[in-house]
Amino acid sequence: MIIVLGCKNENSELGDKLFSKGEYEKAVEAYTEYLRMQPRDIKTIYNRGRAFEELEEYDKALEDFRRVIKEDPLNVNAHLSIASDFYYRLKDYENTIFFTEKAIKLEQDNVLAHTLKGKGHQKLGQLNEAMSAYNDAISVDKEYSDAYLSRGSLRIYLKQNSRACSDFKLAASLGTTQAEVLVKRYCK
């Protein structure tokens, strides 16, 4: 029995190694093999979903992420993957917000969830809600450059150029190359 357990773990670990090397098809195979023996292993189901995502097999990825939530309704990563990698990518911003709000209820200090929620609101033209979400993200992590970039872009739209410039400069100070381009464009 110990040998079987070792093989099980080896397949999951092999999938992780293959994923980290960018060998996503082989990672899916390793994860699937492991799931034949451990069909309810949340981490492996989630990781296989991420591998499917990298292969742009989004429906299969979504199926795995939903399976994770079915097994573990409190899994923040699965909620965020559904929000960002599925609904946001499809420009379904209502569902993006829905799943980010679920993630925030589970983990109030999740900077990615707050930022993505802001992006969803911004795309829907709900600018006050977007600004609030970006501010929440920044209050959670003052070094999360994407929140500054997103808030800065909203401020450009609102014609608050000097405040946008401050956000872009903060993002640039955090090492974000895209922010450096925006500083050159908007900060004179």
C-alpha positions in Angstrom: 0.0 0.0 0.0 2.8 2.4 0.7 4.2 2.0 -2.8 0.8 2.8 -4.3 0.6 6.0 -2.3 4.1 6.9 -3.4 3.0 6.5 -7.0 0.0 8.6 -6.4 2.1 11.5 -5.0 4.6 11.1 -7.8 1.9 11.7 -10.5 0.7 14.8 -8.8 4.2 16.1 -8.2 5.2 15.2 -11.8 2.2 17.2 -13.0 3.4 20.2 -11.0 6.9 19.9 -12.4 5.7 19.6 -16.0 3.4 22.6 -15.4 6.3 24.7 -14.1 8.3 23.7 -17.3 5.4 24.8 -19.5 4.6 21.2 -20.6 0.9 21.6 -20.1 -0.4 18.7 -22.1 1.9 16.3 -20.2 0.9 18.0 -16.9 -2.8 17.3 -17.7 -1.9 13.7 -18.4 -0.1 13.4 -15.0 -2.9 15.1 -13.1 -5.5 13.0 -14.8 -3.6 9.8 -13.9 -3.4 10.9 -10.3 -7.1 11.8 -10.2 -7.9 8.2 -11.3 -6.6 7.1 -7.9 -7.5 10.2 -5.9 -10.6 11.7 -7.7 -11.4 14.2 -5.0 -7.9 15.7 -4.5 -8.8 19.5 -4.7 -5.2 20.7 -5.4 -4.8 18.4 -8.3 -8.2 19.2 -9.8 -7.4 22.9 -9.5 -3.9 22.5 -11.0 -5.3 20.4 -13.9 -7.7 23.3 -14.5 -4.8 25.7 -14.6 -3.1 23.5 -17.1 -6.2 23.3 -19.3 -6.3 27.1 -19.1 -2.8 27.4 -20.4 -3.7 25.1 -23.3 -6.7 27.5 -23.9 -9.1 24.6 -23.2 -11.3 27.0 -21.2 -14.4 24.8 -21.0 -12.3 22.0 -19.5 -10.7 24.4 -17.1 -14.0 25.8 -16.0 -15.3 22.2 -15.5 -12.4 21.6 -13.1 -12.8 24.9 -11.3 -16.5 24.2 -10.8 -15.6 20.7 -9.5 -13.2 22.3 -7.0 -16.0 24.6 -5.7 -18.4 21.6 -5.5 -15.9 19.7 -3.4 -14.7 22.8 -1.5 -17.1 25.8 -1.6 -14.6 27.9 0.3 -11.9 27.6 -2.3 -11.0 31.2 -3.1 -8.6 30.4 -5.9 -11.3 28.5 -7.8 -13.7 31.4 -7.5 -11.1 33.8 -8.8 -10.1 31.6 -11.6 -13.7 31.4 -12.8 -14.0 35.2 -12.4 -10.8 36.2 -14.2 -9.9 33.4 -16.5 -13.4 32.6 -17.7 -15.9 35.3 -17.3 -13.7 38.4 -17.5 -12.0 36.9 -20.6 -15.5 36.4 -22.1 -16.4 40.0 -21.2 -19.2 38.8 -18.9 -18.5 41.4 -16.3 -21.7 40.7 -14.2 -20.5 37.2 -13.5 -16.9 38.5 -13.0 -18.2 40.7 -10.2 -20.4 37.9 -8.8 -17.4 35.5 -8.4 -15.1 38.2 -7.2 -17.6 39.1 -4.5 -17.8 35.4 -3.5 -14.0 35.4 -3.2 -14.0 38.6 -1.1 -16.6 37.1 1.3 -14.3 34.2 1.8 -11.1 36.2 2.0 -11.6 39.9 2.6 -8.0 40.8 2.1 -7.6 39.4 -1.4 -6.1 42.2 -3.4 -6.6 40.4 -6.7 -10.4 39.9 -6.1 -10.8 43.6 -5.2 -8.9 44.7 -8.3 -10.7 42.4 -10.6 -14.0 43.5 -9.1 -13.1 47.1 -9.9 -12.2 46.1 -13.5 -15.6 44.5 -13.9 -17.4 47.5 -12.6 -15.3 49.8 -14.8 -16.1 47.8 -17.9 -19.8 48.1 -17.0 -19.5 51.9 -16.6 -20.1 51.6 -12.8 -17.3 54.1 -12.1 -17.9 54.8 -8.4 -18.0 51.1 -7.6 -14.8 50.6 -9.7 -13.0 53.4 -7.8 -14.2 51.9 -4.5 -12.9 48.5 -5.4 -9.5 49.8 -6.5 -9.3 51.8 -3.3 -10.1 48.6 -1.3 -7.4 46.7 -3.2 -4.8 49.4 -2.4 -5.9 49.5 1.3 -5.2 45.7 1.4 -1.8 45.9 -0.3 -0.1 49.2 -0.9 2.4 47.5 -3.2 0.0 45.9 -5.6 0.8 47.7 -8.8 -2.1 46.5 -10.9 -4.5 48.3 -8.5 -2.6 51.6 -9.1 -2.6 51.0 -12.9 -6.3 50.3 -12.9 -7.2 53.2 -10.7 -5.0 55.4 -12.8 -6.7 54.4 -16.0 -10.0 55.2 -14.4 -8.8 58.6 -13.3 -7.6 59.3 -16.9 -11.1 58.5 -18.0 -12.5 60.8 -15.3 -10.1 63.5 -16.5 -8.2 63.5 -13.2 -4.8 63.5 -14.9 -2.6 64.6 -12.0 -4.1 61.9 -9.7 -3.7 59.4 -12.5 -0.1 60.4 -12.9 0.5 59.8 -9.2 -1.0 56.3 -9.5 1.1 55.5 -12.6 4.3 56.8 -10.8 3.5 54.6 -7.8 3.1 51.6 -10.0 6.3 52.4 -11.8 8.1 52.7 -8.5 7.0 49.1 -7.8 8.8 48.0 -11.0 5.9 47.8 -13.5 7.1 48.4 -17.0 3.7 49.2 -18.3 3.5 52.0 -15.7 6.7 53.5 -17.0 5.1 53.9 -20.4 2.0 55.5 -18.9 4.2 57.9 -16.8 5.9 59.1 -20.0 2.5 59.5 -21.8 0.5 61.2 -19.1 2.9 62.8 -16.6 4.4 66.0 -18.0 
